[in-house]
Amino acid sequence: MSSIKWIEAKDYEDLSKKACDIFVEQLQNKPNSVIGLATGSTPIGLYKELVQQYHSGNVSFKDVVSFNLDEYVGIDPNNEASYHYFMNHHLFKHVDIQKENVHIPEGHSSDLETACRTYEQQIKEAGGIDLQVLGIGVNGHIGFNEPGTPFDSLTHIVELTQSTIEANQKYFEKPEDMPRKAITMGIQSILNAKKIILLISGETKQEAYDRLRTGIITEDLPASALHQHPDVTVIYTGVK
């Protein structure tokens, strides 16, 4: 029996506010929370709301430790299409998070296998993730865990599918600049979080949403692993 809590938002702004409320409550209850962060277009509104909450004095990030879900392989952290740049631009440079407390997979590492193992160890040493934010791909991926990824996977290197490449290459000047590989937290890494919020926005996510709502758990739909977690909230808008 799935324990997912489903919350329908009026629109994207409402979705972002509802997610922000959960986030702020987490940080107010535990100021040194370990948070897992996602990139892509869906969580941008959440980060904007969090920056406003910070400037209003309602929340502080000074004791927060963060871990991002993923990063492209072979891309410089200063590249505007990197997730290092994305997080700095949308959240980190606007709040009081300590630089040494920010963790993003080292896609530019010369030893990617070691970088994956180190990342898992860092999460463990931080005490595990208290609150993990997720988006969902058109094919149901979470992080960059594509269909067929084993549910017991930890941080690993992935070959991106064509649908993911097509969805993300708009962020690059030329299609050929789009990386073909990424480092991502695995599905088990995600499920190890104590609490999870999944944000779903827009009609392009309709099929993934419909499949998730059936409750059928299959590695063909990576997000369906969330039905096995005891504390998941799905906030959705723009799907029927």
Secondary structure, 3 states (H helix, E strand, C coil): CCCCEEEECCCHHHHHHHHHHHHHHHHHHCCCCEEEECCCCCCHHHHHHHHHHHHCCCCCCCCCEEEECEEECCCCCCCCCCHHHHHHHHCHHHCCCCHHHEECCCCCCCCHHHHHHHHHHHHHHCCCCCEEEECCCCCCCECCECCCCCCCCCCEEEECCHHHHHHHHHHCCCHHHCCCEEEECCHHHHHCCCEEEEEEECHHHHHHHHHHHCCCCCCCCHHHHHHHCCCEEEEEECCC
